[in-house]
Amino acid sequence: MYLNVEKRKTQEKCDITFPWFGMDIGGTLVKLVYFEPKDITAEEEQEEVENLKSIRRYLTSNTAYGKTGIRDVHLELQDLTLCGRTGNLHFIRFPTHDLPAFLQMGRNKHFSSLHTTLCATGGGAYKFEADFRTMADLQLHKLDELDCLIRGVLYIDSVVSSGPSECYYFENPTDPDRCIQRPYTLENPYPLLLVNIGSGVSILAVYSESNYKRVTGTSLGGGTFLGLCCLLTGCSTFEEALEMASQGESTRVDKLVRDIYGGDYERFGLPGWAVASSFGNMMSKDKRESVSKEDLARATLVTITNNIGSITRMCALNENIERVVFVGNFLRVNTLSMKLLAYAMDYWSKGQLKALFLQHEGYFGAVGALLELLHPS
Amino acid sequence: MAEFVRVDSSTSGHTMDKSITLPPDEIFRNLENAKRFAIDIGGSLTKLAYYSTVQHKVAKVRSFDHTTKEATGDNLYEISVQEEVTARLHFIKFENAYIETCLDFVKDHLVNTETKVIKATGGGAHKFKELIERKLGLKVDKEDEMTCLIKGCNFVLRNIPHEAFVYAKHADSEFRFQTTQPDIFPYLLVNIGSGVSIVKVESEDKFERIGGSSIGGGTFWGLGALLTKTKRFDELLQLASKGQHTSVDMLVKDIYGGSYGSLGLTGDLIASSFGKSATADKEFSKEDMAKSLLHMISNDIGQLACLYAKLHNLSRVYFGGFFIRGHPVTMHTITYSINFFTKGEVQALFLRHEGYLGAIGAFLKGAEEDNPNQYSWGENYAGSSGLMSVSPDMNPMQRARSGTFDMLEMDRLEGKLVNLPLLQDASSYIPDTVDLTEDAHAREYWLYCFEEALDGVVKRAVASQPDMPEAAERAEKFRQKYRHKLQTLRHQPFAYGSLTVRSLLDTREHCLNEFNFPDPYSKIKQRENDMALKYYQKAVKCLDELSWEERQYALVRGVLAGNVFDWGAKAVSDVLESDPEFGFEQAKRQLEERPWLVDSYDQWFERLKGPPHKCAMFFVDNSGVDIILGVMPFVRELLSRGTEVVLASNSGPALNDVTNGELQILTESIAAMDPVIQAGLREDRLTLVQSGSSSPCLDLSRLDKVLAMVVRERKTDLVIIEGMGRAIHTNYYAMLRCESLKMAVIKNSWLADRLGGKLFSVVFKYEVPAPSQHSAALTPS
């Protein structure tokens, strides 16, 4: 991505004390990015307080924290120059409902003695601000989540140069056999539609680094997929739900155009395979009794994904934008949804719209918060 | 997607007694002459449509032959009752469970054998094809569902005033009916069946499915059944209406602790539907899950509808389909969603006869050779059951009623009805002065008033047909029917759209017609016309003796005094009945002295000193003294000034209002004694037109095409509207593009009281359109 400003900024030296964190507290997940300096001088090492060392060691030597914290090692960005310092950027997540345990850990490790500013975004920065203060004696610097999101996206795309391309798309999205992931270079990114799929969905039209607007949003998002799956199948995690969905068949649950017309509905140019009514077959008692949990999980995934696709497509038309970048943790390990979105964008727009995806799908808000710490905008 | 999927009646769980005895003559009316059948079979309801002719009696007037006139005594004209055949459309809605019984009944009573084909639409048409063909011996001809739906939609929007409404759950009146737009196109129809179809309609034959969604009524039903183990759609809605979505949904405040201020997202907004069921490890109640699902689906449909409306720049969005049909819960959630996403710029509109659209459209497809669209049609209040009460919850009584039969009847009107070309803004014109659905106090009074007057109307009806021994029995049936209508309206004021004094009067006329009392006042009108004519020359002579200045005032007082003679007003009909000597002079004495309650006589008088008007259109009121001694001298003066006059009178009878037929005879007879009137007729400066209406009130948006043509051709620059029904109950606030004069005497003490006057207060409202509305409003009074 074309981003000299942010790149230049990050090469200037600053004297912000370590540790450097950026945090995004969402409705379902907390996303944490941590910059581990690798260029620590002997002198610095001498001065470094024990607490700081222990935090660094704890975060970099583990890939799992407590019962639910996870470090996405494959996303780690190495030898990154940030603020004149070189180091690795780590990406960590844990469920929002485990935030008390995280705060407890912060308290145990005397995090507050480091006198650092903790930059946080997402709704939780507001909701849990008091808890940070009372439970861990930490003062949050609260940031707007959409500002952070856009800053994060633009930055990551500009710094990733080695390894798999940050931005990618699916070639031949309408042909399952030939559909493959391809790198994409966002040279002139604007205008673009940025669709962030977390628990809910926000759709932003971005015209420049600082000029963007939230076009709309929908409450049918990742939280809806997982929530309905939990109720319908008894599963309890996103991974479980996705696993089930991958083995199910949604056409047993949904009513298709061909189920009604025996084929295409030519009068309106609707193909027979199109879903006429999501969960439409479930109106019949017999069919309710014959579907599997996997089928239900798959139908839920398809329903939510297609709906996001059609709202996005309408926004793109209304805003006259042809490029759409999908981000958010709903897409994590969710190739099914990404391919569905790619297909839907391509098919219904007759090739006009391109669906793009980013490797660090859910972490941009947290990255934006970290950048705000180093270079207040 | 459209109602592509209609579910078998078995899965909807209805267990109806199929051998139910129907009250058939009440439901399948006029079957003997029925032809052109159409049927729309949905998931649970069947709609049958047919075209029939109705024979009913009409009173006709005929001038006596001049040569024998001397021999026929006093009467100027004779009245004869004739049989007239009019066209009527019948639509009947019933549960699918009754289909066999109904088809049997139709077969048994069908006399007309020309019919060979029945048009069919709806998902069930296929399933019942064989049954229909066997039972009726007609060939089933299937029509495209969406085409039928759009055709039906265009038809009701065009022909039924107050067809569309806005739903407001917490308002005093839940239904806010919309005025009929002169141009119904373009609009968006969002049909929520199993899936959702979004159709853009640009003209009668041009429409396009511009989008849709698979998340629709089938998703609510199917997913709802899985989540709550509740099978029926209605039951799911009932569960939803009792639930709390906030325990299942993740709200903005669940994430933020409050609102997301910088984006203006309030804390109560749903951030993630079912978001809490992903994290909270607990049981959720069926009610709460159903409610959450309802919100999720309604919001999603509303959002898509708004996005499509915006993309195509459309502001009229109608919602229909089984998800909506008469369900207050879904109408409310859809309305909420549209308001949210468009910030109030677009209103969700619903239709009173939404359930009939497919049947109407299928019927129209089959009736194309009769050219139904070249006529205007009017809802027959006597034969239609009206909108069902849906407020506030679906109670068992109402559910029971929806399980029976619902009817809609439409009468074919003479020719096509159009707007008065002089309306300032036809799209915002509302004929009625008070909407009784919104004014509970006024509603109570008028319903009481019409009920009180019922005995008198029955008596008059019987008296009008002295030679018919069964008249009393018919009049009694009329009484029951109209009283039942009044009771229905007491409980469901919105049953026929906006409730107004006009609709109450029209309903009474429709009911009288239904029982063959076409013109109960014909003989009274005849007698009064004859009597008044005797005084015409004397009255004119008196006026001619006055100075110009005095005469102008006397003419206005004459019109007002004449207007006191009104059998429609209870206060007056009492006097008329008890004191037949109540004369024109006495009426003048009864009139309020100036200044009148509304008094712009001085401005009118000043105007008269100026150049004459080019052409005046006079909407007249009552027979007898009113038209002959009040209006005609006034008309005579206008003619003398050099103004052309067009007299607009009712096409058909209503109370003692003068009809076009009567007025023609009266005018000729006056012309015989008055050279001014005679010259006016001869030189074509005085013409008579019919209004196209048979109502004691006046709807300036539904007038005879010829009238509108005359207005344009003659460059009408003055409109005079006379009488309480036409100038007070309706049109009091009507804004015209030319000068207008509204004259009436208030003959109802309650209304007088309301307007701040007393019985026989005078309204004389002369208005000149302001060059600019805005500057006029800013001028201090």
Boltz contact constraints between the chains, C-beta under 6 A:
constraints:
  - contact:
      token1: [A, 27]
      token2: [B, 250]
      max_distance: 6.0
  - contact:
      token1: [A, 27]
      token2: [B, 255]
      max_distance: 6.0
  - contact:
      token1: [A, 27]
      token2: [B, 272]
      max_distance: 6.0
  - contact:
      token1: [A, 97]
      token2: [B, 279]
      max_distance: 6.0
  - contact:
      token1: [A, 123]
      token2: [B, 255]
      max_distance: 6.0
  - contact:
      token1: [A, 123]
      token2: [B, 256]
      max_distance: 6.0
  - contact:
      token1: [A, 126]
      token2: [B, 256]
      max_distance: 6.0
  - contact:
      token1: [A, 126]
      token2: [B, 257]
      max_distance: 6.0
  - contact:
      token1: [A, 127]
      token2: [B, 256]
      max_distance: 6.0
  - contact:
      token1: [A, 127]
      token2: [B, 257]
      max_distance: 6.0
  - contact:
      token1: [A, 144]
      token2: [B, 262]
      max_distance: 6.0
  - contact:
      token1: [A, 199]
      token2: [B, 250]
      max_distance: 6.0
  - contact:
      token1: [A, 199]
      token2: [B, 272]
      max_distance: 6.0
  - contact:
      token1: [A, 199]
      token2: [B, 275]
      max_distance: 6.0
  - contact:
      token1: [A, 200]
      token2: [B, 271]
      max_distance: 6.0
  - contact:
      token1: [A, 200]
      token2: [B, 272]
      max_distance: 6.0
  - contact:
      token1: [A, 214]
      token2: [B, 263]
      max_distance: 6.0
  - contact:
      token1: [A, 219]
      token2: [B, 270]
      max_distance: 6.0
  - contact:
      token1: [A, 219]
      token2: [B, 272]
      max_distance: 6.0
  - contact:
      token1: [A, 219]
      token2: [B, 273]
      max_distance: 6.0
  - contact:
      token1: [A, 220]
      token2: [B, 273]
      max_distance: 6.0
  - contact:
      token1: [A, 221]
      token2: [B, 272]
      max_distance: 6.0
  - contact:
      token1: [A, 223]
      token2: [B, 250]
      max_distance: 6.0
  - contact:
      token1: [A, 223]
      token2: [B, 272]
      max_distance: 6.0
  - contact:
      token1: [A, 223]
      token2: [B, 275]
      max_distance: 6.0
  - contact:
      token1: [A, 223]
      token2: [B, 278]
      max_distance: 6.0
  - contact:
      token1: [A, 224]
      token2: [B, 272]
      max_distance: 6.0
  - contact:
      token1: [A, 224]
      token2: [B, 273]
      max_distance: 6.0
  - contact:
      token1: [A, 224]
      token2: [B, 274]
      max_distance: 6.0
  - contact:
      token1: [A, 226]
      token2: [B, 278]
      max_distance: 6.0
  - contact:
      token1: [A, 227]
      token2: [B, 274]
      max_distance: 6.0
  - contact:
      token1: [A, 227]
      token2: [B, 275]
      max_distance: 6.0
  - contact:
      token1: [A, 227]
      token2: [B, 277]
      max_distance: 6.0
  - contact:
      token1: [A, 227]
      token2: [B, 278]
      max_distance: 6.0
  - contact:
      token1: [A, 228]
      token2: [B, 274]
      max_distance: 6.0
  - contact:
      token1: [A, 230]
      token2: [B, 277]
      max_distance: 6.0
  - contact:
      token1: [A, 230]
      token2: [B, 278]
      max_distance: 6.0
  - contact:
      token1: [A, 231]
      token2: [B, 227]
      max_distance: 6.0
  - contact:
      token1: [A, 231]
      token2: [B, 277]
      max_distance: 6.0
  - contact:
      token1: [A, 255]
      token2: [B, 5]
      max_distance: 6.0
  - contact:
      token1: [A, 260]
      token2: [B, 4]
      max_distance: 6.0
  - contact:
      token1: [A, 260]
      token2: [B, 5]
      max_distance: 6.0
  - contact:
      token1: [A, 268]
      token2: [B, 209]
      max_distance: 6.0
  - contact:
      token1: [A, 275]
      token2: [B, 214]
      max_distance: 6.0
  - contact:
      token1: [A, 276]
      token2: [B, 1]
      max_distance: 6.0
  - contact:
      token1: [A, 276]
      token2: [B, 4]
      max_distance: 6.0
  - contact:
      token1: [A, 276]
      token2: [B, 195]
      max_distance: 6.0
  - contact:
      token1: [A, 277]
      token2: [B, 5]
      max_distance: 6.0
  - contact:
      token1: [A, 277]
      token2: [B, 194]
      max_distance: 6.0
  - contact:
      token1: [A, 277]
      token2: [B, 195]
      max_distance: 6.0
  - contact:
      token1: [A, 277]
      token2: [B, 214]
      max_distance: 6.0
  - contact:
      token1: [A, 277]
      token2: [B, 216]
      max_distance: 6.0
  - contact:
      token1: [A, 277]
      token2: [B, 218]
      max_distance: 6.0
  - contact:
      token1: [A, 278]
      token2: [B, 214]
      max_distance: 6.0
  - contact:
      token1: [A, 278]
      token2: [B, 215]
      max_distance: 6.0
  - contact:
      token1: [A, 278]
      token2: [B, 219]
      max_distance: 6.0
  - contact:
      token1: [A, 279]
      token2: [B, 219]
      max_distance: 6.0
  - contact:
      token1: [A, 279]
      token2: [B, 222]
      max_distance: 6.0
  - contact:
      token1: [A, 279]
      token2: [B, 223]
      max_distance: 6.0
  - contact:
      token1: [A, 280]
      token2: [B, 5]
      max_distance: 6.0
  - contact:
      token1: [A, 280]
      token2: [B, 194]
      max_distance: 6.0
  - contact:
      token1: [A, 280]
      token2: [B, 218]
      max_distance: 6.0
  - contact:
      token1: [A, 280]
      token2: [B, 222]
      max_distance: 6.0
  - contact:
      token1: [A, 282]
      token2: [B, 222]
      max_distance: 6.0
  - contact:
      token1: [A, 282]
      token2: [B, 225]
      max_distance: 6.0
  - contact:
      token1: [A, 282]
      token2: [B, 226]
      max_distance: 6.0
  - contact:
      token1: [A, 283]
      token2: [B, 7]
      max_distance: 6.0
  - contact:
      token1: [A, 283]
      token2: [B, 218]
      max_distance: 6.0
  - contact:
      token1: [A, 283]
      token2: [B, 221]
      max_distance: 6.0
  - contact:
      token1: [A, 283]
      token2: [B, 222]
      max_distance: 6.0
  - contact:
      token1: [A, 284]
      token2: [B, 11]
      max_distance: 6.0
  - contact:
      token1: [A, 307]
      token2: [B, 215]
      max_distance: 6.0
  - contact:
      token1: [A, 314]
      token2: [B, 307]
      max_distance: 6.0
  - contact:
      token1: [A, 317]
      token2: [B, 311]
      max_distance: 6.0
  - contact:
      token1: [A, 318]
      token2: [B, 310]
      max_distance: 6.0
  - contact:
      token1: [A, 318]
      token2: [B, 311]
      max_distance: 6.0
